[in-house]
Amino acid sequence: MTSIAGAVIAARWISDAVQLKDNSLLGNYQTDWENRFLKEMKSMIRLRGIFEKLSNSDLDSIVATVAVPKLVSKLSQSDFDFHATALLSTLGVGGLLRIARVVASAEAKALLTGS
């Protein structure tokens, strides 16, 4: 997850609090963390909710969309703490549409079957 980057933010505020002898500065950690990671965490939670509802076949289709060498190469060079942002920006319109089609199809099947 974001443990290393979060630790860096915490270390900065701890250092400032110790140097300035002001423990109230520790409260700035949460704001800094949220400014850096909250949007990404919300995106990941949404994506997880979508993926949890998909069948193995649907997931295989999505993996086939993202498991192309060019995409894998781009993702391997992206920031580890920003998976959702990197994936969505790397997929492009075509990839996003393929994934949207799989998700929409799964949702339609669930509605029709009542599951």
Secondary structure, 3 states (H helix, E strand, C coil): CCHHHHHHHHHHHHHHHHHHCCHHHHHHHHHHHHHHHHHHHHHHHHHHHHHHCCCHHHHHHHHHHHCCHHHHHHHHCCCCCCHHHHHHHHHHHHHHHHHHHHHHHHHHHHHHHCC
